[in-house]
Amino acid sequence: MKRTLLNFCRIFVGVLFIFSGLIKANDPLGFGYKLEEYFEVFHMPFFSSMATGIAILLCVFEIVLGALLLFGFWRKQVTMGLLVVIIFFTILTFASAFFKVVTSCGCFGDAIPLTPWQSFSKDIVLLLMIIYLFIHKEMIVPVTGNAGLQRTLFAFVLIASLAFSLYTYSRLPVLDFLPYKVGANIPELMKIPPGAQPDEYSILYNLKNKVSGETKVMNDKDYLKTEIWKDDNWEIVGTPESKLVKKGYQAKIKDLIISDASGTDYTKELIENPYYNILVVSYNLHDANAEGMAKMNALALNAAEQFNIRTVLLTSSAAQDADQYSKKMKLFMEVFYADAVPLKSMVRASPGVLLMRNGVVVNKWHYNAVPSFDELSKTYFAK
């Protein structure tokens, strides 16, 4: 019975760590964005510049620990490493949930969004399993006792996980779980269907009794039901607060607003263009790859001259900074502005490229992998 439970915990924890690591390694830049959020919340901004590097290392560490647990190698060191990791993340997810500082933990990337409380519950289960593994680590039997083969398998997992993380970082996620994936109809994803349940809110009143000095908080339904408003001894103090009671239907894309420097809304015009159009995305121009941007600029010029295709640059940088950048890089593209959050979700690259037509994402590329203009012409524009 004890060995059966041990093997179950070993397989469950090992597979979950590998799965979690692979999901995040599929999108290391996105995981880096989540780490930046944690660094900001916990007042550690000095780590933000290293967020993506830390993200890659954490992904590799998770995958390697999970694999070594399944292999049964170096059981003392591995179970101790797992214990340290899970204690750290249990404390982190509890702090995130209790203080409501991070709304999504990022444990499984964008593939399986978890709330902080869901993530904390998961970590508690894992903590109990890992404690059991640590206590009974001497019962873990390795798949091979050959030291040379053990080192070879370790090196293979380490190199493979690192190579996969670096590949997805320098290209794009192999599996895209974001709403702006290839084939997505952006205008449709921005709509809320007729009859969909909206968010439900409650209005909270702070009441004070003029005679006794008693205070109480009452929601709008009880306020009307009890007819306390008819009692002149009770008065509303301060401004009533609005509290979300039940979340309604959420559009897949709800935060995309594209405007020019003067604030004029161009979202519909740019997103619903019935012809081929190119969106070059770089949420922070300060960090944009110069060589990649130059390549995008040449593409924009050729596309306009030969096929009259419109190319725009989307950024969340300040208008003044974007103007200076545009002059410095001699950009042919028009510059428009949007919030950083949707731009980060559009494409995991700076710059990245979305080829659009009639609101649909036809294809998207990292600046390292954009096809040549001749290839794009042959595949799309000349048809």
Sequence and secondary structure as in RCSB ss.txt:
>XXXX:A:sequence
MKRTLLNFCRIFVGVLFIFSGLIKANDPLGFGYKLEEYFEVFHMPFFSSMATGIAILLCVFEIVLGALLLFGFWR
KQVTMGLLVVIIFFTILTFASAFFKVVTSCGCFGDAIPLTPWQSFSKDIVLLLMIIYLFIHKEMIVPVTGNAGLQ
RTLFAFVLIASLAFSLYTYSRLPVLDFLPYKVGANIPELMKIPPGAQPDEYSILYNLKNKVSGETKVMNDKDYLK
TEIWKDDNWEIVGTPESKLVKKGYQAKIKDLIISDASGTDYTKELIENPYYNILVVSYNLHDANAEGMAKMNALA
LNAAEQFNIRTVLLTSSAAQDADQYSKKMKLFMEVFYADAVPLKSMVRASPGVLLMRNGVVVNKWHYNAVPSFDE
LSKTYFAK
>XXXX:A:secstr
 HHHHHHHHHHHHHHHHHHHHHHHHTSHHHHHHHHHHHHHHTT GGGGGGHHHHHHHHHHHHHHHHHHHHHTTTH
HHHHHHHHHHHHHHHHHHHHHHHTT  S   TTTTTS   HHHHHHHHHHHHHHHHHHHHTGGG   S   HHHH
HHHHHHHHHHHHHHHHHHHHS  SS  STT TT BHHHHT   TT    EEEEEEEEEETTT  EEEEEHHHHHH
TTGGG TTEEE S  EEEEEE     SS     B TT  B HHHHHT SSEEEEEE S GGGS HHHHHHHHHHH
HHHHHHH  EEEEEE S HHHHHHHHHHHT  SEEEE  HHHHHHH SSSSEEEEEETTEEEEEEETTS   HHH
HIIIIIT 
